[in-house]
C-alpha cells in the first residue's frame, strides 16, 4: 500500500520477464498508482506488435504515461523523453 506523499517505484529486469504484468497487477490493487513506461519502442505510435504495449483495456484500467508520443519517422531524443517524464511525474 502506498503511503502519503510522492513515491516512485521501479520494476527492473530482463526483457520478457513479466515486469509489465506485475506493474499492472500492483496498480490495479492500488488505485493511486500509475504506470510510466520506459520502453524505448512504446513511445512510438503504431508499434504495437513486438513491444508488449498495454492493450486499450489495460490503459483504461490504469493510467499509463509515455506511450504513443511520437510517429516512428520522428526523432525521439532523450531530452524529449526526460521532459515528457517530468511532466508525467508532476
Residue pairs with C-beta under 8 A, 6 or more apart in sequence:
1 30
2 30
2 32
2 33
8 89
9 26
9 33
11 19
11 22
11 23
12 19
13 19
16 52
20 52
20 54
23 35
24 35
24 54
24 58
24 61
24 62
26 33
27 33
27 34
27 35
27 62
28 61
28 62
33 62
34 62
34 63
34 64
34 65
34 88
35 54
35 62
35 63
35 64
35 65
36 64
36 65
36 66
36 85
36 88
36 89
37 43
37 64
37 65
37 66
37 67
38 66
39 51
39 52
39 53
41 47
41 50
41 51
42 51
42 52
42 53
42 66
42 67
42 68
43 66
43 67
43 68
43 69
43 70
43 76
43 81
44 68
44 69
44 70
44 71
44 72
44 76
45 68
45 69
45 70
45 71
45 72
46 71
46 72
47 53
47 72
53 67
54 64
54 67
58 64
59 67
65 84
65 85
65 88
66 81
66 84
66 85
66 88
69 76
69 84
70 76
70 80
